[in-house]
Amino acid sequence: MRNASRNYIKTASWLRVLTSLLLSRISCLSSQCIWLRSPTSPPAVKDKYLPEILRTDGETAICGTWATERHSGSDIGGTVTTAFRQDDGSYRLQGHNWFTSAFGFKKFMGIKTARAAEAPTGGKGLGLYLVPSHIDDDWAVGNNLDIKHLKRKLGTRGLPTVEVDLQGALAYEIVPAGQGLKAMMTALGCSRAHNAMGAAGVMRRAYMESLCWAGNRETFGKKLIERPMVQKRILDIAVQWMAGSALAFEAARSFDDAAKDSRKEPWMRIVTALAKFRTAEQAVWCAQKALELVGGNGYTEDYATARQFRDAMVLPVWEGPEQIQALELMRMIAGDEPGDRLFLEKIASVRDPLPAAMNGENINLSALASTMERSFKKMRAESQKVELVADEFLHKMSDVLTYALLCEEAAWIYENKNDGTKLLICRAYHAHVWPGEFAAPSFSPGALLRHFNHIVQSEPIPPGPGSNW
Ligand SMILES: Cc1cc2nc3c(=O)[nH]c(=O)nc-3n(C[C@H](O)[C@H](O)[C@H](O)COP(=O)(O)OP(=O)(O)OC[C@H]3O[C@@H](n4cnc5c(N)ncnc54)[C@H](O)[C@@H]3O)c2cc1C
């Protein structure tokens, strides 16, 4: 585990969500304490606390990311908690944290952004501090952390979230003043990729719940799963799940790539913002539709779908809501960073090697890339007004990238496994996102619906000649 790639760790996140979003959340939070390994972290602090996070004997210390204060979780530069240096090199933190999850375990710690006393205002004055729950070696003497309020939440109730006052809490500086905001943003980037993977897990679970229910429930003398409208809805969920998974895995992969080559960081930041936003939206939609398919039972706490829906609702909120992802995206595509070029290069790298059977997808990607290229140029020309359109770029770029990633997967499976499943999913995604002109409903079932049984049984769909197989 110590040497596992982040991609692997995030995949594990996905698997954990199949049981509960909260399990994935805990591992996500703990992975942030990797900042303990930063070169600026004092060796004694590293030696004492890192093994506590990595131990696997049931005594692991759980970690949290403490960045949100009363004024805002988005505007971390406004942090008011202050760090006072002590003679022995440790610090005492005076202030608060407004949202503090994973608090109250037997052993826990948080990484907290705080302003060193007399450091400048704004993000420039922030450092990053490790705050242990206990101050002695035996984890018996509590730190000066005072719970003010246990949040009463819509969901994620299995994971307590509190408002906490730090009343001269013992802390250790792990990233010095001036670099803390950047470090926290990097940590949040990692959480956002976890969030995307967790969202993909939520979608997969929604798909499974729908499928299991529809396969057993009978109304009007027939199983729900035999009804075309139910089949269509299950396929809608499957399409979103596979699309969201493609995006989440791209985000996870981008972390590994950036860890090996820092020139890949801009792409990591772009895809993370797109994936955090889009997969969260998809997960809420899938969880809601699964609940509806289970019907009144699905709305009750007797069935899993109610809790899954409530839990999923947090995905678009924490780790930075939509507008914050849009602003992050703008930093990458509208400023000095060449994110717009990287985006177009990615689309071209998917499009160019597509097999002949995917000529339609080739044409679609070319058209989408041209529109994006024109939009990027316009945005560069109107760079003072990017806040007016940042959310629209977030939406459009996440749609285009998701479609491109589905094309990439579809091509690989088509060519290597002679399986057209992903191609059908890819086409359904395109039709869903860009439906075209309003037209009368078709009375012949679409390709995806015709292959419903193959898809839900995870059986390959051998592609036939032409496009109508
Ligand atoms: C269940 C739960 C657990 C949490 N656990 C933790 C935790 O353990 N640690 C922690 O630090 N935080 C935690 N949070 C806090 C979470 O990260 C924040 O709620 C989130 O980052 C948003 O911050 P905020 O709530 O202060 O909203 P605000 O920052 O006030 O934002 C409110 C709205 O305004 C929008 N907005 C903000 N600024 C702009 C702008 N410049 N332009 C356009 N729109 C803008 C936002 O997108 C959002 O929609 C948790 C939250 C929840 C719900």
The ligand as an SDF file (V2000), in Angstrom:
LIG
                    3D

 53 58  0  0  0  0  0  0  0  0999 V2000
  -20.7640   16.9480    4.9130 C   0  0  0  0  0  0  0  0  0  0  0  0
  -19.6400   17.9040    4.7420 C   0  0  0  0  0  0  0  0  0  0  0  0
  -18.3970   17.6070    5.2660 C   0  0  0  0  0  0  0  0  0  0  0  0
  -17.3460   18.4980    5.1320 C   0  0  0  0  0  0  0  0  0  0  0  0
  -16.1380   18.1920    5.6840 N   0  0  0  0  0  0  0  0  0  0  0  0
  -15.1200   19.0910    5.6120 C   0  0  0  0  0  0  0  0  0  0  0  0
  -13.8500   18.8300    6.2220 C   0  0  0  0  0  0  0  0  0  0  0  0
  -13.6190   17.7730    6.8030 O   0  0  0  0  0  0  0  0  0  0  0  0
  -12.8970   19.7670    6.1430 N   0  0  0  0  0  0  0  0  0  0  0  0
  -13.0910   20.9600    5.5100 C   0  0  0  0  0  0  0  0  0  0  0  0
  -12.1900   21.7760    5.4770 O   0  0  0  0  0  0  0  0  0  0  0  0
  -14.2720   21.2390    4.9080 N   0  0  0  0  0  0  0  0  0  0  0  0
  -15.2850   20.3370    4.9390 C   0  0  0  0  0  0  0  0  0  0  0  0
  -16.4960   20.6120    4.3500 N   0  0  0  0  0  0  0  0  0  0  0  0
  -16.6990   21.9280    3.7630 C   0  0  0  0  0  0  0  0  0  0  0  0
  -16.7470   21.9520    2.2540 C   0  0  0  0  0  0  0  0  0  0  0  0
  -15.5070   21.6670    1.6950 O   0  0  0  0  0  0  0  0  0  0  0  0
  -17.2860   23.3310    1.8820 C   0  0  0  0  0  0  0  0  0  0  0  0
  -18.6460   23.3480    2.2520 O   0  0  0  0  0  0  0  0  0  0  0  0
  -17.1450   23.6450    0.4260 C   0  0  0  0  0  0  0  0  0  0  0  0
  -15.7970   23.7590    0.0700 O   0  0  0  0  0  0  0  0  0  0  0  0
  -17.8480   24.9650    0.0850 C   0  0  0  0  0  0  0  0  0  0  0  0
  -17.5050   25.9720    0.9900 O   0  0  0  0  0  0  0  0  0  0  0  0
  -18.6540   26.7690    1.7570 P   0  0  0  0  0  0  0  0  0  0  0  0
  -19.6340   25.8060    2.2700 O   0  0  0  0  0  0  0  0  0  0  0  0
  -18.0500   27.6940    2.7280 O   0  0  0  0  0  0  0  0  0  0  0  0
  -19.3820   27.6000    0.6260 O   0  0  0  0  0  0  0  0  0  0  0  0
  -18.9550   29.0200    0.0710 P   0  0  0  0  0  0  0  0  0  0  0  0
  -17.4890   29.0850   -0.1090 O   0  0  0  0  0  0  0  0  0  0  0  0
  -19.6020   30.0710    0.8770 O   0  0  0  0  0  0  0  0  0  0  0  0
  -19.6580   28.9550   -1.3390 O   0  0  0  0  0  0  0  0  0  0  0  0
  -21.0860   28.9700   -1.4450 C   0  0  0  0  0  0  0  0  0  0  0  0
  -21.4700   28.9270   -2.9170 C   0  0  0  0  0  0  0  0  0  0  0  0
  -20.9190   30.0570   -3.5780 O   0  0  0  0  0  0  0  0  0  0  0  0
  -20.1410   29.6520   -4.6690 C   0  0  0  0  0  0  0  0  0  0  0  0
  -18.9810   30.5320   -4.7630 N   0  0  0  0  0  0  0  0  0  0  0  0
  -18.0370   30.7610   -3.8220 C   0  0  0  0  0  0  0  0  0  0  0  0
  -17.1240   31.6300   -4.2840 N   0  0  0  0  0  0  0  0  0  0  0  0
  -17.4950   31.9490   -5.5540 C   0  0  0  0  0  0  0  0  0  0  0  0
  -16.9600   32.7940   -6.5750 C   0  0  0  0  0  0  0  0  0  0  0  0
  -15.8270   33.4680   -6.3930 N   0  0  0  0  0  0  0  0  0  0  0  0
  -17.6140   32.8640   -7.7420 N   0  0  0  0  0  0  0  0  0  0  0  0
  -18.7460   32.1720   -7.9580 C   0  0  0  0  0  0  0  0  0  0  0  0
  -19.2990   31.3620   -7.0410 N   0  0  0  0  0  0  0  0  0  0  0  0
  -18.6840   31.2480   -5.8530 C   0  0  0  0  0  0  0  0  0  0  0  0
  -19.7300   28.2200   -4.3770 C   0  0  0  0  0  0  0  0  0  0  0  0
  -19.4670   27.5040   -5.5720 O   0  0  0  0  0  0  0  0  0  0  0  0
  -20.9410   27.6950   -3.6460 C   0  0  0  0  0  0  0  0  0  0  0  0
  -21.9030   27.2570   -4.5560 O   0  0  0  0  0  0  0  0  0  0  0  0
  -17.5520   19.7200    4.4530 C   0  0  0  0  0  0  0  0  0  0  0  0
  -18.7990   20.0070    3.9100 C   0  0  0  0  0  0  0  0  0  0  0  0
  -19.8340   19.1190    4.0440 C   0  0  0  0  0  0  0  0  0  0  0  0
  -21.1670   19.4620    3.4610 C   0  0  0  0  0  0  0  0  0  0  0  0
  1  2  1  0
  2  3  1  0
  2 52  2  0
  3  4  2  0
  4  5  1  0
  4 50  1  0
  5  6  2  0
  6  7  1  0
  6 13  1  0
  7  8  2  0
  7  9  1  0
  9 10  1  0
 10 11  2  0
 10 12  1  0
 12 13  2  0
 13 14  1  0
 14 15  1  0
 14 50  1  0
 15 16  1  0
 16 17  1  0
 16 18  1  0
 18 19  1  0
 18 20  1  0
 20 21  1  0
 20 22  1  0
 22 23  1  0
 23 24  1  0
 24 25  2  0
 24 26  1  0
 24 27  1  0
 27 28  1  0
 28 29  2  0
 28 30  1  0
 28 31  1  0
 31 32  1  0
 32 33  1  0
 33 34  1  0
 33 48  1  0
 34 35  1  0
 35 36  1  0
 35 46  1  0
 36 37  1  0
 36 45  1  0
 37 38  2  0
 38 39  1  0
 39 40  1  0
 39 45  2  0
 40 41  1  0
 40 42  2  0
 42 43  1  0
 43 44  2  0
 44 45  1  0
 46 47  1  0
 46 48  1  0
 48 49  1  0
 50 51  2  0
 51 52  1  0
 52 53  1  0
M  END
$$$$
